[in-house]
Amino acid sequence: MAKYQVTIDGETLEVELVSDDGHRAKLKVDGVEYTVEARNVSAPTSAPFSGAPQQAPPPARPRPAPAPHGGEAGQVSAPLAGLVLEVRVKVGQTVAVGDVLARLEAMKMENDIKAHSPGTVSQILVSQGDEVQEGQALLMLEA
């Protein structure tokens, strides 16, 4: 379909939109294929892309922190599939809302996994270097 060269934090990547059915899209990022949930939220245009510079969109509004994904109470789950870069807590450690618990890499971007509630780490279910799936439990917190 379409290929783009994008620069994120100074790193240039080649991104190709392989397919898009309106709900899921297949992307190739520097040759690695990913399937992602995606929906087109852009306004329809009457003219095809001309390559001419366009006016910059307004700045994005800040988003609230996502709630923990599924699972039982106290479970902290992966918000997306990726590689565990590091686990920053230990069993028995007390955490506050917003504390970084772990860091995941997905599509060459690092994502901090933060505590959404205060508690004590009761279990760590992953280790550095583990591949995780969206919704997979990473660790457990007790209130």
N, CA, C and O atoms as a GROMACS GRO file, in nm:
protein
  572
    1MET      N    1   0.085  -0.118   0.000
    1MET     CA    2   0.000   0.000   0.000
    1MET      C    3   0.090   0.124   0.000
    1MET      O    4   0.139   0.164  -0.105
    2ALA      N    5   0.111   0.186   0.116
    2ALA     CA    6   0.187   0.310   0.123
    2ALA      C    7   0.310   0.291   0.210
    2ALA      O    8   0.308   0.218   0.309
    3LYS      N    9   0.419   0.359   0.171
    3LYS     CA   10   0.542   0.357   0.249
    3LYS      C   11   0.572   0.498   0.296
    3LYS      O   12   0.550   0.596   0.224
    4TYR      N   13   0.623   0.506   0.418
    4TYR     CA   14   0.657   0.635   0.477
    4TYR      C   15   0.795   0.624   0.541
    4TYR      O   16   0.835   0.518   0.588
    5GLN      N   17   0.865   0.735   0.541
    5GLN     CA   18   0.988   0.744   0.619
    5GLN      C   19   0.955   0.840   0.732
    5GLN      O   20   0.921   0.955   0.707
    6VAL      N   21   0.966   0.792   0.856
    6VAL     CA   22   0.931   0.873   0.972
    6VAL      C   23   1.054   0.886   1.062
    6VAL      O   24   1.140   0.798   1.065
    7THR      N   25   1.059   0.995   1.135
    7THR     CA   26   1.167   1.016   1.230
    7THR      C   27   1.105   1.033   1.368
    7THR      O   28   1.022   1.121   1.391
    8ILE      N   29   1.146   0.946   1.461
    8ILE     CA   30   1.097   0.949   1.598
    8ILE      C   31   1.219   0.961   1.688
    8ILE      O   32   1.309   0.877   1.685
    9ASP      N   33   1.222   1.066   1.770
    9ASP     CA   34   1.333   1.091   1.861
    9ASP      C   35   1.468   1.081   1.788
    9ASP      O   36   1.563   1.023   1.840
   10GLY      N   37   1.474   1.138   1.667
   10GLY     CA   38   1.598   1.142   1.591
   10GLY      C   39   1.630   1.014   1.515
   10GLY      O   40   1.730   1.011   1.442
   11GLU      N   41   1.551   0.909   1.529
   11GLU     CA   42   1.575   0.783   1.459
   11GLU      C   43   1.481   0.774   1.340
   11GLU      O   44   1.359   0.786   1.355
   12THR      N   45   1.538   0.752   1.221
   12THR     CA   46   1.458   0.743   1.100
   12THR      C   47   1.419   0.597   1.076
   12THR      O   48   1.504   0.508   1.077
   13LEU      N   49   1.290   0.575   1.055
   13LEU     CA   50   1.235   0.442   1.033
   13LEU      C   51   1.158   0.440   0.902
   13LEU      O   52   1.103   0.542   0.860
   14GLU      N   53   1.155   0.323   0.836
   14GLU     CA   54   1.071   0.306   0.719
   14GLU      C   55   0.947   0.229   0.763
   14GLU      O   56   0.956   0.119   0.817
   15VAL      N   57   0.830   0.288   0.741
   15VAL     CA   58   0.704   0.227   0.781
   15VAL      C   59   0.620   0.204   0.656
   15VAL      O   60   0.598   0.296   0.578
   16GLU      N   61   0.574   0.080   0.639
   16GLU     CA   62   0.490   0.046   0.524
   16GLU      C   63   0.356  -0.003   0.576
   16GLU      O   64   0.350  -0.092   0.661
   17LEU      N   65   0.248   0.055   0.524
   17LEU     CA   66   0.114   0.006   0.554
   17LEU      C   67   0.087  -0.107   0.457
   17LEU      O   68   0.068  -0.084   0.337
   18VAL      N   69   0.085  -0.232   0.508
   18VAL     CA   70   0.069  -0.350   0.424
   18VAL      C   71  -0.078  -0.373   0.392
   18VAL      O   72  -0.115  -0.397   0.277
   19SER      N   73  -0.162  -0.366   0.496
   19SER     CA   74  -0.306  -0.384   0.476
   19SER      C   75  -0.381  -0.314   0.588
   19SER      O   76  -0.326  -0.290   0.696
   20ASP      N   77  -0.507  -0.283   0.560
   20ASP     CA   78  -0.590  -0.214   0.659
   20ASP      C   79  -0.735  -0.248   0.629
   20ASP      O   80  -0.786  -0.215   0.521
   21ASP      N   81  -0.803  -0.314   0.723
   21ASP     CA   82  -0.943  -0.350   0.700
   21ASP      C   83  -1.039  -0.259   0.778
   21ASP      O   84  -1.158  -0.287   0.787
   22GLY      N   85  -0.985  -0.150   0.833
   22GLY     CA   86  -1.068  -0.058   0.909
   22GLY      C   87  -1.067  -0.085   1.058
   22GLY      O   88  -1.106   0.000   1.137
   23HIS      N   89  -1.024  -0.206   1.097
   23HIS     CA   90  -1.018  -0.243   1.238
   23HIS      C   91  -0.878  -0.287   1.279
   23HIS      O   92  -0.834  -0.261   1.391
   24ARG      N   93  -0.810  -0.353   1.189
   24ARG     CA   94  -0.673  -0.398   1.212
   24ARG      C   95  -0.590  -0.357   1.092
   24ARG      O   96  -0.637  -0.355   0.978
   25ALA      N   97  -0.465  -0.324   1.120
   25ALA     CA   98  -0.373  -0.288   1.012
   25ALA      C   99  -0.247  -0.370   1.028
   25ALA      O  100  -0.206  -0.403   1.139
   26LYS      N  101  -0.186  -0.404   0.917
   26LYS     CA  102  -0.055  -0.468   0.918
   26LYS      C  103   0.045  -0.363   0.875
   26LYS      O  104   0.031  -0.301   0.770
   27LEU      N  105   0.147  -0.344   0.958
   27LEU     CA  106   0.252  -0.247   0.932
   27LEU      C  107   0.385  -0.320   0.926
   27LEU      O  108   0.405  -0.418   0.998
   28LYS      N  109   0.475  -0.273   0.841
   28LYS     CA  110   0.613  -0.318   0.844
   28LYS      C  111   0.696  -0.200   0.888
   28LYS      O  112   0.694  -0.094   0.824
   29VAL      N  113   0.768  -0.217   0.998
   29VAL     CA  114   0.855  -0.112   1.051
   29VAL      C  115   0.997  -0.164   1.036
   29VAL      O  116   1.038  -0.258   1.103
   30ASP      N  117   1.072  -0.101   0.946
   30ASP     CA  118   1.208  -0.145   0.914
   30ASP      C  119   1.212  -0.296   0.886
   30ASP      O  120   1.302  -0.366   0.932
   31GLY      N  121   1.113  -0.344   0.810
   31GLY     CA  122   1.110  -0.483   0.767
   31GLY      C  123   1.045  -0.580   0.863
   31GLY      O  124   1.025  -0.696   0.827
   32VAL      N  125   1.010  -0.536   0.984
   32VAL     CA  126   0.945  -0.624   1.082
   32VAL      C  127   0.795  -0.597   1.077
   32VAL      O  128   0.752  -0.483   1.093
   33GLU      N  129   0.716  -0.704   1.055
   33GLU     CA  130   0.572  -0.688   1.041
   33GLU      C  131   0.500  -0.692   1.176
   33GLU      O  132   0.530  -0.776   1.261
   34TYR      N  133   0.405  -0.599   1.194
   34TYR     CA  134   0.324  -0.592   1.314
   34TYR      C  135   0.178  -0.585   1.273
   34TYR      O  136   0.145  -0.524   1.172
   35THR      N  137   0.092  -0.648   1.352
   35THR     CA  138  -0.052  -0.633   1.335
   35THR      C  139  -0.101  -0.550   1.452
   35THR      O  140  -0.076  -0.583   1.567
   36VAL      N  141  -0.172  -0.441   1.421
   36VAL     CA  142  -0.216  -0.349   1.525
   36VAL      C  143  -0.364  -0.320   1.507
   36VAL      O  144  -0.417  -0.327   1.396
   37GLU      N  145  -0.431  -0.289   1.618
   37GLU     CA  146  -0.568  -0.241   1.609
   37GLU      C  147  -0.560  -0.096   1.567
   37GLU      O  148  -0.484  -0.019   1.625
   38ALA      N  149  -0.638  -0.057   1.466
   38ALA     CA  150  -0.630   0.079   1.415
   38ALA      C  151  -0.764   0.119   1.356
   38ALA      O  152  -0.834   0.038   1.295
   39ARG      N  153  -0.798   0.245   1.374
   39ARG     CA  154  -0.915   0.298   1.306
   39ARG      C  155  -0.880   0.436   1.256
   39ARG      O  156  -0.811   0.512   1.323
   40ASN      N  157  -0.927   0.468   1.138
   40ASN     CA  158  -0.898   0.596   1.075
   40ASN      C  159  -0.982   0.704   1.143
   40ASN      O  160  -1.105   0.696   1.142
   41VAL      N  161  -0.916   0.803   1.201
   41VAL     CA  162  -0.988   0.912   1.268
   41VAL      C  163  -0.966   1.045   1.197
   41VAL      O  164  -1.010   1.149   1.245
   42SER      N  165  -0.899   1.041   1.082
   42SER     CA  166  -0.877   1.166   1.008
   42SER      C  167  -1.004   1.205   0.934
   42SER      O  168  -1.085   1.120   0.896
   43ALA      N  169  -1.018   1.335   0.913
   43ALA     CA  170  -1.132   1.386   0.838
   43ALA      C  171  -1.115   1.348   0.692
   43ALA      O  172  -1.002   1.351   0.641
   44PRO      N  173  -1.222   1.312   0.622
   44PRO     CA  174  -1.209   1.278   0.481
   44PRO      C  175  -1.162   1.400   0.403
   44PRO      O  176  -1.198   1.514   0.433
   45THR      N  177  -1.080   1.373   0.303
   45THR     CA  178  -1.031   1.482   0.218
   45THR      C  179  -1.090   1.468   0.080
   45THR      O  180  -1.117   1.358   0.034
   46SER      N  181  -1.109   1.581   0.014
   46SER     CA  182  -1.166   1.577  -0.120
   46SER      C  183  -1.057   1.568  -0.226
   46SER      O  184  -1.084   1.526  -0.338
   47ALA      N  185  -0.934   1.607  -0.191
   47ALA     CA  186  -0.826   1.604  -0.288
   47ALA      C  187  -0.722   1.504  -0.243
   47ALA      O  188  -0.697   1.488  -0.124
   48PRO      N  189  -0.659   1.434  -0.342
   48PRO     CA  190  -0.554   1.341  -0.303
   48PRO      C  191  -0.433   1.415  -0.250
   48PRO      O  192  -0.417   1.535  -0.272
   49PHE      N  193  -0.349   1.343  -0.178
   49PHE     CA  194  -0.228   1.402  -0.121
   49PHE      C  195  -0.141   1.456  -0.233
   49PHE      O  196  -0.111   1.385  -0.329
   50SER      N  197  -0.100   1.581  -0.221
   50SER     CA  198  -0.021   1.644  -0.326
   50SER      C  199   0.127   1.646  -0.293
   50SER      O  200   0.209   1.676  -0.380
   51GLY      N  201   0.162   1.616  -0.170
   51GLY     CA  202   0.302   1.624  -0.131
   51GLY      C  203   0.339   1.764  -0.087
   51GLY      O  204   0.450   1.786  -0.037
   52ALA      N  205   0.248   1.860  -0.104
   52ALA     CA  206   0.275   1.997  -0.062
   52ALA      C  207   0.264   2.007   0.089
   52ALA      O  208   0.186   1.934   0.150
   53PRO      N  209   0.342   2.095   0.150
   53PRO     CA  210   0.335   2.109   0.296
   53PRO      C  211   0.193   2.145   0.340
   53PRO      O  212   0.126   2.227   0.277
   54GLN      N  213   0.150   2.085   0.446
   54GLN     CA  214   0.018   2.111   0.502
   54GLN      C  215   0.033   2.187   0.633
   54GLN      O  216   0.138   2.182   0.697
   55GLN      N  217  -0.071   2.257   0.671
   55GLN     CA  218  -0.069   2.327   0.798
   55GLN      C  219  -0.063   2.224   0.911
   55GLN      O  220  -0.129   2.121   0.905
   56ALA      N  221   0.017   2.253   1.011
   56ALA     CA  222   0.034   2.159   1.123
   56ALA      C  223  -0.097   2.142   1.198
   56ALA      O  224  -0.170   2.239   1.218
   57PRO      N  225  -0.127   2.019   1.240
   57PRO     CA  226  -0.249   1.998   1.319
   57PRO      C  227  -0.233   2.061   1.457
   57PRO      O  228  -0.121   2.084   1.502
   58PRO      N  229  -0.344   2.089   1.523
   58PRO     CA  230  -0.333   2.145   1.658
   58PRO      C  231  -0.267   2.044   1.750
   58PRO      O  232  -0.274   1.924   1.725
   59PRO      N  233  -0.202   2.092   1.857
   59PRO     CA  234  -0.135   1.998   1.948
   59PRO      C  235  -0.234   1.899   2.007
   59PRO      O  236  -0.350   1.933   2.034
   60ALA      N  237  -0.188   1.778   2.028
   60ALA     CA  238  -0.273   1.674   2.085
   60ALA      C  239  -0.306   1.708   2.230
   60ALA      O  240  -0.223   1.762   2.304
   61ARG      N  241  -0.429   1.675   2.268
   61ARG     CA  242  -0.468   1.695   2.408
   61ARG      C  243  -0.406   1.584   2.492
   61ARG      O  244  -0.397   1.470   2.447
   62PRO      N  245  -0.363   1.617   2.614
   62PRO     CA  246  -0.307   1.511   2.698
   62PRO      C  247  -0.412   1.404   2.725
   62PRO      O  248  -0.529   1.434   2.744
   63ARG      N  249  -0.369   1.280   2.726
   63ARG     CA  250  -0.460   1.169   2.753
   63ARG      C  251  -0.445   1.126   2.898
   63ARG      O  252  -0.336   1.132   2.954
   64PRO      N  253  -0.554   1.085   2.959
   64PRO     CA  254  -0.541   1.033   3.095
   64PRO      C  255  -0.466   0.900   3.091
   64PRO      O  256  -0.467   0.831   2.989
   65ALA      N  257  -0.403   0.866   3.201
   65ALA     CA  258  -0.330   0.740   3.208
   65ALA      C  259  -0.428   0.626   3.189
   65ALA      O  260  -0.539   0.631   3.242
   66PRO      N  261  -0.389   0.523   3.114
   66PRO     CA  262  -0.480   0.411   3.093
   66PRO      C  263  -0.500   0.332   3.222
   66PRO      O  264  -0.412   0.324   3.307
   67ALA      N  265  -0.617   0.275   3.233
   67ALA     CA  266  -0.646   0.189   3.348
   67ALA      C  267  -0.575   0.057   3.328
   67ALA      O  268  -0.543   0.021   3.214
   68PRO      N  269  -0.550  -0.017   3.435
   68PRO     CA  270  -0.488  -0.148   3.418
   68PRO      C  271  -0.572  -0.233   3.324
   68PRO      O  272  -0.694  -0.222   3.324
   69HIS      N  273  -0.509  -0.316   3.244
   69HIS     CA  274  -0.580  -0.397   3.146
   69HIS      C  275  -0.631  -0.525   3.210
   69HIS      O  276  -0.554  -0.605   3.263
   70GLY      N  277  -0.759  -0.542   3.204
   70GLY     CA  278  -0.826  -0.667   3.238
   70GLY      C  279  -0.771  -0.739   3.360
   70GLY      O  280  -0.698  -0.682   3.441
   71GLY      N  281  -0.807  -0.865   3.368
   71GLY     CA  282  -0.753  -0.948   3.474
   71GLY      C  283  -0.812  -0.917   3.610
   71GLY      O  284  -0.906  -0.838   3.623
   72GLU      N  285  -0.754  -0.980   3.711
   72GLU     CA  286  -0.805  -0.965   3.846
   72GLU      C  287  -0.755  -0.836   3.910
   72GLU      O  288  -0.663  -0.772   3.860
   73ALA      N  289  -0.817  -0.799   4.022
   73ALA     CA  290  -0.778  -0.679   4.095
   73ALA      C  291  -0.632  -0.692   4.136
   73ALA      O  292  -0.589  -0.798   4.181
   74GLY      N  293  -0.557  -0.585   4.121
   74GLY     CA  294  -0.417  -0.585   4.159
   74GLY      C  295  -0.323  -0.632   4.050
   74GLY      O  296  -0.201  -0.623   4.064
   75GLN      N  297  -0.380  -0.682   3.940
   75GLN     CA  298  -0.296  -0.729   3.829
   75GLN      C  299  -0.256  -0.612   3.742
   75GLN      O  300  -0.340  -0.530   3.704
   76VAL      N  301  -0.128  -0.603   3.710
   76VAL     CA  302  -0.078  -0.503   3.617
   76VAL      C  303  -0.043  -0.578   3.490
   76VAL      O  304   0.042  -0.668   3.491
   77SER      N  305  -0.108  -0.541   3.379
   77SER     CA  306  -0.094  -0.615   3.254
   77SER      C  307  -0.027  -0.529   3.147
   77SER      O  308  -0.026  -0.407   3.155
   78ALA      N  309   0.027  -0.596   3.048
   78ALA     CA  310   0.090  -0.528   2.935
   78ALA      C  311  -0.017  -0.458   2.850
   78ALA      O  312  -0.113  -0.523   2.809
   79PRO      N  313  -0.002  -0.328   2.824
   79PRO     CA  314  -0.101  -0.258   2.742
   79PRO      C  315  -0.085  -0.291   2.594
   79PRO      O  316  -0.175  -0.262   2.514
   80LEU      N  317   0.028  -0.352   2.556
   80LEU     CA  318   0.053  -0.391   2.418
   80LEU      C  319   0.161  -0.498   2.416
   80LEU      O  320   0.233  -0.515   2.514
   81ALA      N  321   0.171  -0.569   2.306
   81ALA     CA  322   0.274  -0.672   2.294
   81ALA      C  323   0.411  -0.608   2.282
   81ALA      O  324   0.424  -0.501   2.222
   82GLY      N  325   0.512  -0.670   2.339
   82GLY     CA  326   0.645  -0.614   2.329
   82GLY      C  327   0.748  -0.696   2.405
   82GLY      O  328   0.723  -0.809   2.446
   83LEU      N  329   0.864  -0.634   2.424
   83LEU     CA  330   0.977  -0.695   2.491
   83LEU      C  331   0.998  -0.625   2.625
   83LEU      O  332   1.002  -0.502   2.630
   84VAL      N  333   1.012  -0.701   2.732
   84VAL     CA  334   1.038  -0.643   2.863
   84VAL      C  335   1.183  -0.596   2.866
   84VAL      O  336   1.275  -0.678   2.860
   85LEU      N  337   1.203  -0.465   2.874
   85LEU     CA  338   1.338  -0.408   2.880
   85LEU      C  339   1.393  -0.414   3.022
   85LEU      O  340   1.510  -0.443   3.043
   86GLU      N  341   1.305  -0.387   3.119
   86GLU     CA  342   1.348  -0.392   3.258
   86GLU      C  343   1.227  -0.399   3.350
   86GLU      O  344   1.119  -0.350   3.318
   87VAL      N  345   1.249  -0.461   3.465
   87VAL     CA  346   1.151  -0.461   3.573
   87VAL      C  347   1.214  -0.375   3.681
   87VAL      O  348   1.325  -0.405   3.727
   88ARG      N  349   1.146  -0.269   3.722
   88ARG     CA  350   1.206  -0.172   3.813
   88ARG      C  351   1.167  -0.190   3.960
   88ARG      O  352   1.204  -0.108   4.044
   89VAL      N  353   1.092  -0.294   3.990
   89VAL     CA  354   1.048  -0.315   4.128
   89VAL      C  355   1.088  -0.455   4.174
   89VAL      O  356   1.126  -0.540   4.093
   90LYS      N  357   1.078  -0.478   4.305
   90LYS     CA  358   1.106  -0.608   4.365
   90LYS      C  359   0.986  -0.650   4.449
   90LYS      O  360   0.908  -0.566   4.494
   91VAL      N  361   0.971  -0.779   4.470
   91VAL     CA  362   0.864  -0.830   4.556
   91VAL      C  363   0.881  -0.767   4.694
   91VAL      O  364   0.991  -0.762   4.748
   92GLY      N  365   0.770  -0.720   4.749
   92GLY     CA  366   0.770  -0.657   4.881
   92GLY      C  367   0.786  -0.506   4.876
   92GLY      O  368   0.768  -0.438   4.977
   93GLN      N  369   0.818  -0.453   4.760
   93GLN     CA  370   0.836  -0.308   4.746
   93GLN      C  371   0.701  -0.238   4.745
   93GLN      O  372   0.607  -0.284   4.680
   94THR      N  373   0.691  -0.126   4.817
   94THR     CA  374   0.570  -0.045   4.819
   94THR      C  375   0.579   0.056   4.705
   94THR      O  376   0.682   0.121   4.686
   95VAL      N  377   0.469   0.070   4.629
   95VAL     CA  378   0.466   0.164   4.518
   95VAL      C  379   0.349   0.261   4.533
   95VAL      O  380   0.248   0.229   4.596
   96ALA      N  381   0.364   0.379   4.473
   96ALA     CA  382   0.260   0.480   4.473
   96ALA      C  383   0.207   0.495   4.331
   96ALA      O  384   0.270   0.450   4.235
   97VAL      N  385   0.092   0.557   4.318
   97VAL     CA  386   0.033   0.583   4.187
   97VAL      C  387   0.136   0.660   4.102
   97VAL      O  388   0.193   0.759   4.148
   98GLY      N  389   0.158   0.613   3.980
   98GLY     CA  390   0.249   0.680   3.888
   98GLY      C  391   0.391   0.627   3.891
   98GLY      O  392   0.471   0.661   3.804
   99ASP      N  393   0.426   0.544   3.992
   99ASP     CA  394   0.561   0.486   3.995
   99ASP      C  395   0.579   0.395   3.874
   99ASP      O  396   0.488   0.320   3.838
  100VAL      N  397   0.697   0.401   3.812
  100VAL     CA  398   0.726   0.313   3.698
  100VAL      C  399   0.761   0.175   3.752
  100VAL      O  400   0.853   0.160   3.833
  101LEU      N  401   0.687   0.075   3.707
  101LEU     CA  402   0.704  -0.063   3.753
  101LEU      C  403   0.793  -0.142   3.658
  101LEU      O  404   0.874  -0.225   3.701
  102ALA      N  405   0.777  -0.116   3.528
  102ALA     CA  406   0.852  -0.189   3.427
  102ALA      C  407   0.858  -0.103   3.301
  102ALA      O  408   0.788  -0.002   3.290
  103ARG      N  409   0.941  -0.145   3.208
  103ARG     CA  410   0.952  -0.074   3.080
  103ARG      C  411   0.947  -0.179   2.968
  103ARG      O  412   1.019  -0.278   2.971
  104LEU      N  413   0.859  -0.153   2.869
  104LEU     CA  414   0.844  -0.242   2.754
  104LEU      C  415   0.891  -0.170   2.629
  104LEU      O  416   0.881  -0.047   2.619
  105GLU      N  417   0.942  -0.246   2.533
  105GLU     CA  418   0.971  -0.192   2.400
  105GLU      C  419   0.871  -0.252   2.303
  105GLU      O  420   0.854  -0.374   2.298
  106ALA      N  421   0.806  -0.166   2.227
  106ALA     CA  422   0.712  -0.211   2.125
  106ALA      C  423   0.729  -0.119   2.004
  106ALA      O  424   0.721   0.003   2.017
  107MET      N  425   0.751  -0.178   1.889
  107MET     CA  426   0.770  -0.102   1.765
  107MET      C  427   0.878   0.005   1.782
  107MET      O  428   0.861   0.120   1.739
  108LYS      N  429   0.988  -0.034   1.844
  108LYS     CA  430   1.106   0.051   1.864
  108LYS      C  431   1.079   0.172   1.954
  108LYS      O  432   1.154   0.269   1.951
  109MET      N  433   0.972   0.166   2.032
  109MET     CA  434   0.943   0.273   2.127
  109MET      C  435   0.940   0.214   2.267
  109MET      O  436   0.889   0.104   2.287
  110GLU      N  437   0.994   0.288   2.362
  110GLU     CA  438   0.993   0.242   2.501
  110GLU      C  439   0.868   0.294   2.571
  110GLU      O  440   0.830   0.410   2.554
  111ASN      N  441   0.804   0.208   2.648
  111ASN     CA  442   0.679   0.240   2.716
  111ASN      C  443   0.693   0.209   2.864
  111ASN      O  444   0.720   0.095   2.902
  112ASP      N  445   0.674   0.311   2.949
  112ASP     CA  446   0.677   0.289   3.094
  112ASP      C  447   0.544   0.231   3.138
  112ASP      O  448   0.438   0.281   3.100
  113ILE      N  449   0.550   0.127   3.218
  113ILE     CA  450   0.430   0.067   3.277
  113ILE      C  451   0.426   0.120   3.420
  113ILE      O  452   0.513   0.091   3.502
  114LYS      N  453   0.322   0.199   3.449
  114LYS     CA  454   0.313   0.269   3.577
  114LYS      C  455   0.205   0.209   3.666
  114LYS      O  456   0.109   0.148   3.619
  115ALA      N  457   0.223   0.229   3.796
  115ALA     CA  458   0.124   0.185   3.894
  115ALA      C  459   0.000   0.274   3.883
  115ALA      O  460   0.012   0.397   3.882
  116HIS      N  461  -0.116   0.213   3.874
  116HIS     CA  462  -0.243   0.287   3.867
  116HIS      C  463  -0.310   0.295   4.003
  116HIS      O  464  -0.413   0.360   4.019
  117SER      N  465  -0.250   0.227   4.101
  117SER     CA  466  -0.300   0.234   4.238
  117SER      C  467  -0.182   0.207   4.332
  117SER      O  468  -0.084   0.143   4.292
  118PRO      N  469  -0.191   0.256   4.454
  118PRO     CA  470  -0.082   0.227   4.549
  118PRO      C  471  -0.090   0.082   4.594
  118PRO      O  472  -0.197   0.021   4.589
  119GLY      N  473   0.022   0.028   4.638
  119GLY     CA  474   0.020  -0.109   4.688
  119GLY      C  475   0.160  -0.162   4.710
  119GLY      O  476   0.259  -0.090   4.702
  120THR      N  477   0.164  -0.292   4.737
  120THR     CA  478   0.290  -0.362   4.758
  120THR      C  479   0.301  -0.469   4.651
  120THR      O  480   0.206  -0.542   4.626
  121VAL      N  481   0.418  -0.479   4.589
  121VAL     CA  482   0.440  -0.580   4.485
  121VAL      C  483   0.440  -0.717   4.551
  121VAL      O  484   0.523  -0.746   4.636
  122SER      N  485   0.345  -0.802   4.510
  122SER     CA  486   0.334  -0.935   4.570
  122SER      C  487   0.393  -1.043   4.479
  122SER      O  488   0.438  -1.147   4.527
  123GLN      N  489   0.392  -1.020   4.347
  123GLN     CA  490   0.446  -1.118   4.252
  123GLN      C  491   0.499  -1.044   4.131
  123GLN      O  492   0.440  -0.946   4.087
  124ILE      N  493   0.609  -1.092   4.076
  124ILE     CA  494   0.660  -1.045   3.948
  124ILE      C  495   0.657  -1.165   3.855
  124ILE      O  496   0.719  -1.268   3.882
  125LEU      N  497   0.584  -1.151   3.746
  125LEU     CA  498   0.556  -1.264   3.658
  125LEU      C  499   0.640  -1.265   3.531
  125LEU      O  500   0.629  -1.358   3.451
  126VAL      N  501   0.723  -1.162   3.510
  126VAL     CA  502   0.806  -1.154   3.390
  126VAL      C  503   0.948  -1.114   3.430
  126VAL      O  504   0.973  -1.068   3.542
  127SER      N  505   1.039  -1.132   3.337
  127SER     CA  506   1.180  -1.094   3.358
  127SER      C  507   1.228  -1.014   3.238
  127SER      O  508   1.166  -1.016   3.131
  128GLN      N  509   1.337  -0.943   3.257
  128GLN     CA  510   1.398  -0.869   3.148
  128GLN      C  511   1.425  -0.965   3.032
  128GLN      O  512   1.476  -1.075   3.052
  129GLY      N  513   1.389  -0.921   2.910
  129GLY     CA  514   1.410  -1.004   2.791
  129GLY      C  515   1.291  -1.087   2.751
  129GLY      O  516   1.290  -1.145   2.642
  130ASP      N  517   1.187  -1.096   2.838
  130ASP     CA  518   1.068  -1.173   2.803
  130ASP      C  519   0.986  -1.101   2.696
  130ASP      O  520   0.974  -0.979   2.698
  131GLU      N  521   0.931  -1.178   2.603
  131GLU     CA  522   0.833  -1.128   2.506
  131GLU      C  523   0.696  -1.143   2.572
  131GLU      O  524   0.664  -1.250   2.624
  132VAL      N  525   0.616  -1.036   2.570
  132VAL     CA  526   0.483  -1.043   2.631
  132VAL      C  527   0.377  -1.005   2.528
  132VAL      O  528   0.404  -0.934   2.431
  133GLN      N  529   0.256  -1.053   2.551
  133GLN     CA  530   0.143  -1.024   2.465
  133GLN      C  531   0.054  -0.918   2.531
  133GLN      O  532   0.057  -0.902   2.652
  134GLU      N  533  -0.023  -0.848   2.451
  134GLU     CA  534  -0.117  -0.750   2.505
  134GLU      C  535  -0.210  -0.818   2.605
  134GLU      O  536  -0.266  -0.923   2.577
  135GLY      N  537  -0.224  -0.756   2.723
  135GLY     CA  538  -0.312  -0.810   2.826
  135GLY      C  539  -0.246  -0.911   2.918
  135GLY      O  540  -0.307  -0.952   3.018
  136GLN      N  541  -0.124  -0.954   2.887
  136GLN     CA  542  -0.054  -1.052   2.971
  136GLN      C  543  -0.018  -0.988   3.105
  136GLN      O  544   0.027  -0.874   3.111
  137ALA      N  545  -0.040  -1.063   3.213
  137ALA     CA  546  -0.007  -1.015   3.347
  137ALA      C  547   0.144  -1.000   3.362
  137ALA      O  548   0.219  -1.092   3.329
  138LEU      N  549   0.189  -0.883   3.411
  138LEU     CA  550   0.330  -0.857   3.433
  138LEU      C  551   0.366  -0.875   3.580
  138LEU      O  552   0.469  -0.933   3.614
  139LEU      N  553   0.279  -0.823   3.666
  139LEU     CA  554   0.303  -0.834   3.810
  139LEU      C  555   0.173  -0.813   3.884
  139LEU      O  556   0.072  -0.770   3.828
  140MET      N  557   0.177  -0.843   4.014
  140MET     CA  558   0.060  -0.830   4.099
  140MET      C  559   0.091  -0.734   4.212
  140MET      O  560   0.200  -0.736   4.270
  141LEU      N  561  -0.007  -0.649   4.244
  141LEU     CA  562   0.002  -0.556   4.357
  141LEU      C  563  -0.105  -0.591   4.458
  141LEU      O  564  -0.217  -0.625   4.421
  142GLU      N  565  -0.069  -0.583   4.587
  142GLU     CA  566  -0.168  -0.598   4.694
  142GLU      C  567  -0.192  -0.462   4.754
  142GLU      O  568  -0.098  -0.383   4.770
  143ALA      N  569  -0.316  -0.433   4.786
  143ALA     CA  570  -0.351  -0.302   4.845
  143ALA      C  571  -0.294  -0.288   4.983
  143ALA      O  572  -0.313  -0.185   5.048
   0.00000   0.00000   0.00000
